[in-house]
Amino acid sequence: MDLKRLRYFCAIAEQGSISKAAILLNIAQPPLGKRLHELEAEIGSPLFIRTPKKMRLTEAGQFLYRQSCAVLSQVDQLKKHTITIATRQKRVVNIGVSYLYLRYFNQTLMDFYQRQPDWDINVMVSDSSHLETLLAAKSLDIALMQSPGASSAFYVRELAPARIIAVVSRAFSGRFTGKSVSLYDIGKLPLILHHRLDGEGTYELLLNKLYAAVENVNILMKVSEPRLILAMLSAGLAGVALMPDSEYIECRDGNYLSFDLEQDIQIYKPAIVTLNTAQNSLIP
């Protein structure tokens, strides 16, 4: 059923004649009358009782008029809202994601994209310490990163903690096959640990745990990005990495394997962070 015919039909019903409706719609009478005949042919029944003074709606015409008014009103609202969205200036929102949680925050970014159609989202990836600096300087609106802990400057919404796992190179994985590992087991092996560029973070927390288990901890390398750690292990670097399970990618050639830790160590605390002053406008 054509929407234009319905609009013409409603105009005729409201004006009581084709001539008056034609003036209102600013079209000639013959094409308007033709559209009405086409609609009646489609319905298979007259919609008006023609009289010398006025065209009156039939029972079918009255039903169609009421329903048409509702449909056309919805169409008009739909058009209005669509135009509003199309012409509305989007809000530029700069989001920083920590190297430590690139995979963890995939769904969070998708949620922002789907639930905030009026946002023009720009995403950058960096170290947590750099993201904190950019937030404080108002160069970032939101940081998806390790929780900075208590700070009067930031509003912090902590999400579900990421479980810690040990990623062991082929050189050492054989000794742990089929069992979980402890910090004592791996503390003296060459360790590759995530380390932020500036300030204290998960590295210092993890190091304290390791020294509590082993007197001499063997730190082979400190790296700011889990993906790089996995790439080096895949390339044959002999060592053990501790990282969030969310960032683990299985190695197809078996050059490294993942193992659960016996200890329940909750140091990886991903969070959505904004300035306190921006909380209400960015995070409901």
Steps between C-alpha positions, in 0.01 A plus 500: 500500500658825382562763769438789259156362412421473870600864554277607208214288635527656848505850350183427303331355810593805707403758233183320392568542127763433238506865390573634849761229561667583167534866608647395837744257338581742216431245226243482220165329559525231224819331630367519857173337394699234314705416812175458697356266237822296504479467879135392484590248230775363722261472796226361279235722653383864487649715776264796460129556445486775237232764559455842332605684814765280659687170473425286805709203608360150472547258789813364329612856435461596867711202607767574242506870598560424870772247426660719234527793742685278749734357235578839345567648844751224571664551161532873567656436841739248350609750237539775759714288732715371214568853378586604856757222531639562152548873557609483864864587558676202651698533820869421453605254773868404533553159658834357607558126541788354698736255331435273796131450417464528122296180466317542832342828394383389153141458620506827695595690186225321305249597771603866472460483122157336511351694794636845422406574136560871559867441587779549248744256661878531467706219653869504587714229664768584754651421836286549812731767640474699176121460498481644852702801388276555198187474715632756744584732209149449356645360179306180565137466606510134606784261581453122497791393716631354824312654790703794633363442849373775724541844343296812550561598137352186343168324496579127482259222411680171558388207285538126556864419588708317240639166616879476507667216307855383438608475136797262479733454205570157354834491680326475838141393431575127516560507872151642565288291262169398653517713811464854623812692598594705804705816532765284668512275190564784259667763717856393413430452130569788257197725538354739241265739678272778390624840616343844457718785379474714813386460859394191690256247363445127464874436464577616852202312645605180326864541595404521868308173465798334329750612764269364767527158332861500374808672638671567167258594222638473146366790288603441142309790343236766566260569212211745472278295267372141548477444124874562469571259784306228322672579171843459658403173668363377169830593334687276745587719799547271801309639793178527698250785481224593743207682344119538500328198349294735280813586299613143441510377139562131442827418326440277197855366485510416871791728583318603817213371716282657768462372855276595790662634815436322829482831684195720465673827411267783404720781373354551154210738552375650173291813538318774311655826614399863443561826673259544789351805329416299188341198665135594460524591132706198395426206728142449623 
